[in-house]
Amino acid sequence: MSEVCVNQKELAARWKISHRTLERWRWAQEGPRYLKLGGRVIYRLSDVEAFEREVQSFPDELPAEG
């Protein structure tokens, strides 16, 4: 069974950011894990989703009324 992967342009479109941002994150060792195969950069969808869960922010809980 093969794993679903996306390239940097597909990931940039998913997140509505520039593909250059992903390049900068790779250079700065930030962002999701990636693989470099023969000069191509790909992201496993499982790694992308794990990164999304990791950085997901939740609004502060509302204070209890009393």
BALOBA-1460 file (C-alpha; in Angstrom, 3 decimals):
// residues 66
<rec num="1" residu="m" x="0.000" y="0.000" z="0.000"/>
<rec num="2" residu="s" x="1.428" y="3.370" z="-0.952"/>
<rec num="3" residu="e" x="1.065" y="6.497" z="1.116"/>
<rec num="4" residu="v" x="-0.606" y="9.627" z="-0.247"/>
<rec num="5" residu="c" x="1.865" y="12.465" z="-0.855"/>
<rec num="6" residu="v" x="1.609" y="16.059" z="-2.037"/>
<rec num="7" residu="n" x="4.188" y="18.354" z="-3.582"/>
<rec num="8" residu="q" x="4.965" y="21.835" z="-2.296"/>
<rec num="9" residu="k" x="2.613" y="23.602" z="-4.720"/>
<rec num="10" residu="e" x="-0.268" y="21.333" z="-3.717"/>
<rec num="11" residu="l" x="0.457" y="21.899" z="-0.028"/>
<rec num="12" residu="a" x="0.744" y="25.651" z="-0.555"/>
<rec num="13" residu="a" x="-2.671" y="25.618" z="-2.239"/>
<rec num="14" residu="r" x="-4.145" y="23.561" z="0.628"/>
<rec num="15" residu="w" x="-2.929" y="26.125" z="3.169"/>
<rec num="16" residu="k" x="-3.412" y="29.167" z="0.897"/>
<rec num="17" residu="i" x="0.208" y="30.256" z="1.306"/>
<rec num="18" residu="s" x="3.064" y="30.807" z="-1.138"/>
<rec num="19" residu="h" x="5.181" y="27.812" z="-2.083"/>
<rec num="20" residu="r" x="8.118" y="30.100" z="-1.236"/>
<rec num="21" residu="t" x="6.948" y="30.079" z="2.386"/>
<rec num="22" residu="l" x="7.331" y="26.303" z="2.425"/>
<rec num="23" residu="e" x="10.822" y="26.673" z="0.923"/>
<rec num="24" residu="r" x="11.737" y="29.171" z="3.635"/>
<rec num="25" residu="w" x="10.354" y="26.873" z="6.353"/>
<rec num="26" residu="r" x="12.445" y="23.976" z="5.022"/>
<rec num="27" residu="w" x="15.565" y="26.169" z="5.053"/>
<rec num="28" residu="a" x="14.764" y="27.271" z="8.641"/>
<rec num="29" residu="q" x="13.937" y="23.661" z="9.634"/>
<rec num="30" residu="e" x="10.337" y="24.583" z="10.427"/>
<rec num="31" residu="g" x="7.040" y="23.298" z="9.102"/>
<rec num="32" residu="p" x="5.978" y="19.723" z="8.388"/>
<rec num="33" residu="r" x="8.363" y="16.854" z="7.735"/>
<rec num="34" residu="y" x="9.243" y="16.351" z="4.090"/>
<rec num="35" residu="l" x="11.097" y="13.954" z="1.829"/>
<rec num="36" residu="k" x="13.510" y="14.893" z="-0.918"/>
<rec num="37" residu="l" x="13.595" y="12.317" z="-3.689"/>
<rec num="38" residu="g" x="15.787" y="12.963" z="-6.698"/>
<rec num="39" residu="g" x="15.576" y="16.708" z="-6.197"/>
<rec num="40" residu="r" x="11.797" y="16.660" z="-5.714"/>
<rec num="41" residu="v" x="10.302" y="17.701" z="-2.395"/>
<rec num="42" residu="i" x="7.208" y="15.810" z="-1.279"/>
<rec num="43" residu="y" x="5.162" y="15.803" z="1.886"/>
<rec num="44" residu="r" x="3.392" y="12.707" z="3.190"/>
<rec num="45" residu="l" x="-0.218" y="13.585" z="3.884"/>
<rec num="46" residu="s" x="0.048" y="11.901" z="7.298"/>
<rec num="47" residu="d" x="2.933" y="14.266" z="8.205"/>
<rec num="48" residu="v" x="0.965" y="17.279" z="6.943"/>
<rec num="49" residu="e" x="-2.065" y="16.312" z="9.032"/>
<rec num="50" residu="a" x="0.124" y="15.693" z="12.103"/>
<rec num="51" residu="f" x="1.655" y="19.164" z="11.697"/>
<rec num="52" residu="e" x="-1.805" y="20.688" z="11.329"/>
<rec num="53" residu="r" x="-2.909" y="19.062" z="14.600"/>
<rec num="54" residu="e" x="0.287" y="20.188" z="16.328"/>
<rec num="55" residu="v" x="-0.091" y="23.862" z="15.446"/>
<rec num="56" residu="q" x="-3.865" y="24.052" z="15.673"/>
<rec num="57" residu="s" x="-4.937" y="26.759" z="18.090"/>
<rec num="58" residu="f" x="-8.090" y="26.720" z="20.147"/>
<rec num="59" residu="p" x="-9.862" y="29.793" z="21.461"/>
<rec num="60" residu="d" x="-9.511" y="30.296" z="25.180"/>
<rec num="61" residu="e" x="-12.264" y="28.702" z="27.172"/>
<rec num="62" residu="l" x="-14.937" y="31.067" z="28.291"/>
<rec num="63" residu="p" x="-14.854" y="31.800" z="32.029"/>
<rec num="64" residu="a" x="-17.537" y="30.026" z="34.020"/>
<rec num="65" residu="e" x="-20.439" y="32.220" z="34.955"/>
<rec num="66" residu="g" x="-21.352" y="32.100" z="38.569"/>
